Amino acid sequence: MASMTIRNLDEKLKARLRIQAARHGRSMEDEARDILRSALSATSVRAGLVKSIRRRIEPLGGIELQIESRGSMREPPDLTE
């Protein structure tokens, strides 16, 4: 396993990490690992989904959508009577 040192970490951020780790019953190091794991896996899943959709749709080509023209607006009601 690799190890990593994070320097110049803002004290407020460190305190928030400590609090979140305590809420989850983990060490700060464990909490940081979990945050990194979640952040990096979520990104790769989203990117994979976009690529998968594009691979299926792209060969079909684009489409032109017909946009209906809008009519004139109706007169507002007269509320003075």
C-alpha positions, 0 to 999 in steps of 0.5 A: 500500500502506498502512503501519502502526506498532505501538507498545508491543510487548512485548520478549519478543513482539518477540524471538519474532517475530524468531526466527520470522522468522529460521527462515522466512528472512524479515524481521520485517516480512514475518513480521508480514504473513504472520501477519496474512494467515493469521489474518484469512483463517482467520477469514473461512473459518470464518465463511463455512463456518458461515454456509453450513451454517446457510443450508442447514439452517435452512429445514429446521427443528429436530428432536427427538431421542429419548433412550433411557432408561438401565437400572439399573446391573449389580452390580459383580463380587465380587473378594474370593473 
